[in-house]
Amino acid sequence: MTATAPLTFRPQATLRDVTLRDGLQLTGKPLPTDRKVAVVRKLLALGVPAVEVGSLARPDLVPSMANTLDVVERLTPEELARCWVWVATPRHVEKAAAAGAVNFQYCLSASDAHNQANIGRTTEASLAAMPEAVAHAAAVGGRIQLCIATSFTCPFEGAVPEERVLAIAADERAHGAEDIVLCDTLGQAVPAQVTSLVEKVAARTPPRRIVYHGHDTWGLGVANSLAAVAAGAAEVDGSLGGLGGCPFAPGASGNAATEDLLFALRPDWLTPEVFAALVRLTDGLLADLDEPNRSRAVQGAHSSATAFPWAAAVGVPERA
């Protein structure tokens, strides 16, 4: 019998790590600027294609984001070309651009109740302001994404109709966005729902790169992300060790884990050695934050299955 090579799932999709934004939003310990910059540089050096470095959320409401602009100012133009900043107003884009940012994720919620809780205005008001935000991004030669939170369910309103999301995605005021990010903010979607929405956004709204942002609250973060990729999403978001959640969405827990997504997607740059380095980075970071590691792939890497190359001997936690 002739041995056959193992099958590998290699879709045309990339990963963005969102540890330093969505991952840190619910943590009790803030990270100093030096540590955040070191984490960004380590992720980029390992080969992670894109990193979300923070948000312009009010620091009194989300203290862990207070030094986002300091982080942006410390990064080089080459690094910033692969980094994203979460914004919710045209003024946010202006401030981030002044610090050097060129990639902006403009976020609003499909449900008005969550938009009010998260941003302090209606979804319509956020949409109405988007052309100005697009103009500010264009002024610095930047890119802007339309990010739709609560694309599947809302903690205050319940299920969100697909037509609501499609109407926002098709709204002409968002046509300046190069990408559209569909967010399962509460982690309550199932793969069939993700497949349906991604396919409909691709078919019924202006051509754009589709990004999927999933949470793992109900254990389907990886399954939903793979469903999104199979349906046409070009990128998925993940957080080291499954860290994260939305402070303005009761019931939202950690993101889909970066390690789990990479282990499933197997991009060409990911070797067992690179994966081991990523695990060491996660171990050190979460230990310092006193946060649990929810990644099943990291648990596997720490197992005794040493005949499996991905179960690397990761050694002592690494300090970025």
N, C-alpha and C positions, 0 to 999 in steps of 0.2 A: 504494500500500500504506500502510495506516495504522499508525503506530508504536504499539507497546504499551508500557505501563510495565513496568519490570523487576520480576520476582517477588521478593518479600522473605519470608524465613522469620520469622514473628512468632508464635511459640507463647506461651502464657501461662506464662512462666517467668522467674525473676529470677536474678541472679548474686550470689554472695557471694565477695569476695576474701579469700583466706587467706594472702596473702604473709607477714604478720607472725607467723604461727604455723607452719603447715606449710612455707611457703616458706623460712623462716629456720633450720629445724631442722638442716640439714646444712651451713650456711655456716660458714666459718672465722672470719669477722669479725662480732662482735656489733654491733648498732645501738644507739646511745645513746637514752635516753628521749625527748629532744627531737625526734630524727629520726623515731622511730616515731610520735609524736603528730602530727608534721607530715604524715607519709604518710597516717595515718588521716584527717586533716582534708581533705587534698587529694582522696583517693578519694571521701569523702562529698560534698565540694563539686562534684566532677565529675558526680555522680549515681549512683555505685555504691550499690545499695540496702543492702548489708550488708557488714560487714568483720569478720574474725576477728582480734583484736588480740594474741593470745598464748595461752599455756597455763600451767597450774600444775605442769607437769612439774618434777621435781627439777632445780634449777639446776646441781648437780654433774654430772648426766648430760646435760642439754641447756642449756648455758650461755647460749645466745642467748635463752632465755625468762626469764632471771633478773629482768628488770625489768618483767615483765608487770603486776604490781600497781601499779607506779609509773605505767605508762601509763594504766591504768584510772583511777587517782586524778586524773590530769590532765584527763581528758575530762569534758565537761558531761553532765548527765542526758539532754539531747536527743541528744547524740552517742552515748551509751551505749545508747540505745534501739535503735540500728542496729548495735551491736557485739556480738560473741560472744567468749566465753572458753572454751577447752578445759579440761575437768576430768575427773578419773577417780575421785574419791572424794567422799563427803559433806563431808569437811573442806575439800577444794578449793572446793566451792560456798560454804561458810561464809566462807572467806578472800576469795574473789573478791567475794562479796556485800558484805562489810564494806568493801571498797574502792570499791564503787559499782556493780558489774556487776549486770545484770538478765537477761542472756541467757547460758545455760550449755549447752555441748555435752558431754554426759556420754558418754565413750567407753569401749567395751570391744571385745574382738575375738571374732569368731565361732570362731576356733581357740584352744584353750587354750595352745598353745605360744607363739603371738604375744602373748596376753594376759600370760603370765608374763614374756616378754621386755620388753614394753612398759610394763606396769603393776605387775608383781611379784606377781600373784595369779591364781587360776583365773577363767575366765569366769563360773562359777557364783557365786564370791565377789563379783565385780563386780555381777552381777545382784541378788544378795541385798542389796547395799548401796544399790541405786538408790532404793527408796522413801524412805530418809532424805535422799538428795540431792534428790529431788523436793520433799520437805517444806521443806528449806532454801530452795529456789528460790521456792516458793509464799509463804514467810514475807516475802519482799521484793517480792512481786507480780511475780516474774520468770517467765521461760519456760525450759524445759529440753528438750533434744533427746536422743534415744537415738541414739548414733552407733555403728554396727557396722563396725569395721575388719575387714580380710581377709574381706569378704563374698563374694569369688570365689575367691581363692587365698591360701595361706599360705606364707611362705618356708621353713617348717620341716615342715609337714604336707602340702603340695601342694594339690590341688583341694579346695574347701570345698563340701559338698553344699548345695543350695538349702534342703533341709528343715532343716538346722542353722540357717540364717539365719532362716527362717520361724518356727522354734520360739522363737528369741530375740525376734523382733519381736512374737510373739503372747503372750509371757510376761506374766502379769498384773502382775508387779512393775515392768514398764516402762510401765504404762498411764498414768502421769502425764505422759509425754512428749508434747508437742504435735507434734513432728516426728520423723521417723526418717531418719537419714543412712546411706546405703548406700555403702560405700567400696571402690573397687578399689585397694587399698593398693599393690599391685605393678604396676598398669597392665597386667595380663595378660589381662583380659577382652576379649571381642569383642562387637560390638553385639547379636548374637542373645542372648547370655547376659544382657546388661544389660536388654534388653527383657523377657525371661522373668522375671527376678527382680523388676523393678519392678512388672510386671503382677500377679505372684503376691502380693507384699507388699500391693498395693492391694486385691486381692480377698479375701485370707485373713487379714488382721490388722486390728486396730482402725483406724478412719478417722483418718488423720493426714496432714499435709503430708509428701511424700517429697522428700528432698534427695539428689542424687547427687554423690559426691566421687570424681573420677577422676584417675589419673596417666597420663602419656604415655610410659611406658617403652617400649612396643612400637608407638608412633606412632598409637594410636587414642583418645587423650584426648578430642578434639573429637567424633569419630564416636560414641564411647560416650556422651558427654554428650547429644548430640542424640538418640540412641536412647532415653536415659532420659527426656528431655523428651517425646518422641513417645509414650512408654508411660505418661506421667502424672506424672513428676517435676515439682515446682513450682519447684525451685531447683537450680542447679549451682554447684560450687565451682571457683575458678580462682586462679592465682597469677601475679603480674606476671612476664612473660618466661619462664613455665614453671619458675620457681624452686621448689626444694623436694625433699622426699623424707622417708622415715621412717628415723631413725637405728637403729631396732630391727628393721628388715625388710631383710635383705640382698637387693639387687637392685632396691629401690625407688628410682626416679629422680624427676625433677621432676613437678610437677602439670600438668594441662592448663592452658595459658596463658590468663590472663584476657583478653588482647587477642584471641586466636583465638576464644574462646567468644563474646565480645561482637560480633566481626565477623560471626560466624555467626548469632547470635541477633537482632542489630539491634534492641535495645529502643528505644522511642520517644525516650528522652533522649540516645541516642548519635548525635551528629552527627560528620561528618569532623573538625570543629574540636575537639570533645571528645576524639575518638579520638587526634588529634595531641597533645593535652595529656597524655593517658595514656601515649603512647609516650615523650614527653619525660621524664615522671616515671620510667618504667621504665629508660630509658637512664641517667639519673643515678644511680638506686639501684643498678643492677647494676654500673655502673662503680665505684662506691665499694666494693662488696662483692667486686670482682674475680671476678664470676660471669658465665658466658656467657648470652646471651639466646637462648632456644630457641623464641621465638614466631615462627611463620611469618608472621603478620599484621604483626608489627613489621618483619620483613625486607621485606615488601611495602611498608610505609609509607616505608621508606628507599630504595625503588627509584626509577628515573627515569621511571616511568610517570605523568607529571604530568597527563595528560588524565583519569586516574581520580581522582575527588575524595578517595578514601580514602588514596591515596598522597600524603599531605600532606608539605610541606616542614617537617620537625619542628625543624630548626635545632640549636642546641647543647644538650647534655644539661641537664636542669633539676635543680636541687637543691631538694628539698621543704623 
